[in-house]
Amino acid sequence: MSQVNVTIDGKSYRMACDPGQEDHLVELAGRLDQYVAHLKTAFGEIGDQRLTVMAGIMVMDELNEAQKRIKILETDMEALRQTRDAALEKAGNADDALTGQLENLAAKLEGIAQKLV
């Protein structure tokens, strides 16, 4: 287990994380610190706990919106897959029909060629 120091609202916290995750944890803490700083600017000194709760709610709101967008994109992607599959099936059917027509035409031409010989 690795350890890293992060700073949120001017206070340092020592945290444990998996090896190799230190930079990621520092980055996440920095983003949370930005939320806290934004709230502090907007509301002033309203208490550490309240600032932390409000920042957490803001993060959860962003997560919720991202999850909604992901669901919409997944739905759109599935619709595109179905459209693609239908188009491929239609193209395959058209290809089969064209192949049949070409085979018939080739047979007719072969019959005409044999009559001419």
N, C-alpha and C positions, 0 to 999 in steps of 0.2 A: 504494500500500500504506500503510495507516495503522498506527500503533504505539500501544500502550497499556501501562501498567504494572499488573501484577497482583501481589497478595500472597498467598503460600501459606506457612503455618507461620512467619509473621513475616519472611519473606524476599521481597524485591521482584524481580520478573522483568519485563523489557521484552520485549513480544511484538508481532509483526506480525500484521495481520489485514486483511481486505477493508474498504474504507470503509463505514461504517454498521454494522459488526459489533462496534464497540468495547464497547458496553454488554453485549452478549451474551457476549463473551469475559470481561469482568470478572465477570459473573454466574456463568459456568461455573467460573472460578477460585475464586470464593467458595464454591461448592458443594464443590469438591475440598478447599478449606481446611477446611470443616466435617468432611469425612471424616478428614482428617489429624488435626484437633483431637480428634475422637472416639477415634481409635486411640491418640493420645498419652495421653489421659486413661485409657484402658483398659489400655495396656501400658507407659506411661512412655516414657522416652527410649531408643528401640531403634535409633536411627540414621535419618537422613533418607531414605536409599535404601530401607530396609526399610519405613518408613512410607509412602513414595510407592508402592511396589509393592503393599502391602496395601490402600491406598486405591484404587489402580487395579483390583485384583481385586474389591473391593467394588462399584465402579462397574460393572464388567463383569458381575458377578452380577446387579445390578439390571437392566442392559440385557438380559441373557439372560432373566430372568423377564418383563420387559415384552414381549420378542419372543414368548415362549410365550403370553402373554395375548392378544397381537395375533393369533396364529395361531388360537387358540380362537375369538376374536371373528369372524375372517374365516370360519371354518367355520360358526359359528352364523348369520352373515349370509347365507351361501350357502344354508343350509338354509331360512332364512326366505324368501329370494327364490324358491326352488323351491316352497315351500308357497304363496306368494302367486301365482305363475304358475299353479299347478295350480288354485287357488281361482278365479282369473280365468277360466281355461279352462272350468271347471265352470259358473261363473256365465254365461259366454257361451253354453255349450251349453244351459243351462236357459232362457236368454233366447230362444234360437232355437226351442226346443220350445214355449215359451209363446206366442211370436209365431205359430207354426204353428197352435196350438190356437185362438188368437183369430181367425185368418184363417178357419179352418174354421167356427167359431161364427158369425162375421159372414156367411159364405156361407149357412149354414143359416137365419139370421135373415132374410137378404135373400130367400131362397127362400120362406120362410113369408110375408113381407110381400107378395111378388108374388102369392101365392095368395089373400091376403085382398083384394087390390085388384080 
